[in-house]
Amino acid sequence: MSEEKTPRFFHGDPRKVIAEIGKEEILGHLKKMLLIRNFEMRGEQAYQQGKVGGFYHSYMGQEAIQVGCLAAVGSHSHWFTTTYRCHALALLLGVTPNEAMAELYGRATGNALGRGGSMHLYGNRMLGGLAIVGGHVPIATGAAFSIKYQKQKGALSFCFLGDGAVVQGAVHESLNIAALWHLPCVYVVENNHWGMGTAVSRAVCIEPIAENLAKSYGIRSYTVDGANFFDCYSLFKEVLSDVLERSEPVLIEAITERFRGHSISDPGLYRTKEELAMAMDEKDPIRILKLALMEAGLITEEKFKVLDKEQRDIVIAAMKFADDSPWPDPIILEEGVFAQEGG
Ligand SMILES: Cc1ncc(C[n+]2csc(CCOP(=O)(O)OP(=O)(O)O)c2C)c(N)n1
């Protein structure tokens, strides 16, 4: 990366963050990351066994971004929108592991009654799980408009999108209207370096993305290490108070790594095993948080193993729940369908 391409990273102070969050609560955030990791690993396993159909996009490797965001901003009043890579956000926004897993299995007890599958999970404040690249960005922008129009206090709209989505027209129209109308929307580009098998440098003409793009729309931008919980938490705290105060959109770029192929059917031949192994070692958000908490004397290796096992057991129980759940009754196929062709 040449010098002008090097972003200015936003940093958080781990000691300050631990003092602010509290010792027990920060372990709670580690547990959430472990839940997501275990959910993704077991979900993949179920897929390989033929129990999960359709697509499967793992969030493994990116956990610190959405866990850090939710830890900082809470979920009570905001709107959240994301892509097909949506298991983590759903789990963070109150979808239980049972109903998320049952949705992957296509069962009636699933989060979308077994009709949506892996890419279409919904939560109380979660507008989707949406699979058209860039297509969800106007939806998040609309949510920000509704917050402003209804004069809702303390609420923002958070939109997670991939680096590959940045070149979609809908994203630019959204940024323009959000800046023009001063909408309280936080756009978070999760830059995992790849859009399917295409490197970001072959698809997007500017880097760093957020710093450059934000200039065109006259809005603030930040770049953050998406593997570092403390940095992500601190950034989202800062952005929360900033956007609430100014009611202006903000563009964040979280540099991250996806530990799997684009989807489960992607063998990932475009990157070497060594590159991936290095990323999974050096940029593992769970390992980074674990080491920091060990250094702070908040956790031991043994305690970490106990927490990991607890989360694994929750996910294994969710798989059993899904396995034991009924298939949807075909008679309800047209229920909840709001648009139909013809008269
Ligand atoms: C409009 C549209 N074009 C193409 C696709 C096929 N497609 C699905 S995911 C994807 C890559 C998106 O990459 P990125 O935005 O970086 O997100 P990531 O998968 O890395 O999280 C593409 C091209 C699609 N779903 N929608």
The ligand as an SDF file (V2000), in Angstrom:
LIG
                    3D

 26 27  0  0  0  0  0  0  0  0999 V2000
  -27.0950   -6.9540   -7.4350 C   0  0  0  0  0  0  0  0  0  0  0  0
  -26.3170   -8.2280   -7.2290 C   0  0  0  0  0  0  0  0  0  0  0  0
  -25.2990   -8.5360   -8.0550 N   0  0  0  0  0  0  0  0  0  0  0  0
  -24.5950   -9.6740   -7.8610 C   0  0  0  0  0  0  0  0  0  0  0  0
  -24.9320  -10.5340   -6.8580 C   0  0  0  0  0  0  0  0  0  0  0  0
  -24.1010  -11.7990   -6.6250 C   0  0  0  0  0  0  0  0  0  0  0  0
  -23.2450  -11.6070   -5.4660 N   0  0  0  0  0  0  0  0  0  0  0  0
  -23.6110  -12.1080   -4.2710 C   0  0  0  0  0  0  0  0  0  0  0  0
  -22.5110  -11.7120   -3.0910 S   0  0  0  0  0  0  0  0  0  0  0  0
  -21.5150  -10.8940   -4.1440 C   0  0  0  0  0  0  0  0  0  0  0  0
  -20.2290  -10.2720   -3.6500 C   0  0  0  0  0  0  0  0  0  0  0  0
  -20.4280   -9.1950   -2.6490 C   0  0  0  0  0  0  0  0  0  0  0  0
  -19.2150   -8.9170   -1.9720 O   0  0  0  0  0  0  0  0  0  0  0  0
  -19.1210   -7.8800   -0.8100 P   0  0  0  0  0  0  0  0  0  0  0  0
  -20.0970   -6.7760   -1.0170 O   0  0  0  0  0  0  0  0  0  0  0  0
  -17.7100   -7.5020   -0.6650 O   0  0  0  0  0  0  0  0  0  0  0  0
  -19.6290   -8.6580    0.4890 O   0  0  0  0  0  0  0  0  0  0  0  0
  -19.0340   -9.9200    1.2170 P   0  0  0  0  0  0  0  0  0  0  0  0
  -19.6590  -11.1220    0.5530 O   0  0  0  0  0  0  0  0  0  0  0  0
  -17.5510   -9.8750    1.0750 O   0  0  0  0  0  0  0  0  0  0  0  0
  -19.4900   -9.8240    2.6310 O   0  0  0  0  0  0  0  0  0  0  0  0
  -22.0600  -10.9180   -5.4210 C   0  0  0  0  0  0  0  0  0  0  0  0
  -21.4240  -10.2880   -6.5840 C   0  0  0  0  0  0  0  0  0  0  0  0
  -26.0250  -10.1900   -6.0210 C   0  0  0  0  0  0  0  0  0  0  0  0
  -26.4180  -10.9630   -5.0100 N   0  0  0  0  0  0  0  0  0  0  0  0
  -26.6760   -9.0270   -6.2100 N   0  0  0  0  0  0  0  0  0  0  0  0
  1  2  1  0
  2  3  1  0
  2 26  2  0
  3  4  2  0
  4  5  1  0
  5  6  1  0
  5 24  2  0
  6  7  1  0
  7  8  2  0
  7 22  1  0
  8  9  1  0
  9 10  1  0
 10 11  1  0
 10 22  2  0
 11 12  1  0
 12 13  1  0
 13 14  1  0
 14 15  2  0
 14 16  1  0
 14 17  1  0
 17 18  1  0
 18 19  2  0
 18 20  1  0
 18 21  1  0
 22 23  1  0
 24 25  1  0
 24 26  1  0
M  CHG  1   7   1
M  END
$$$$
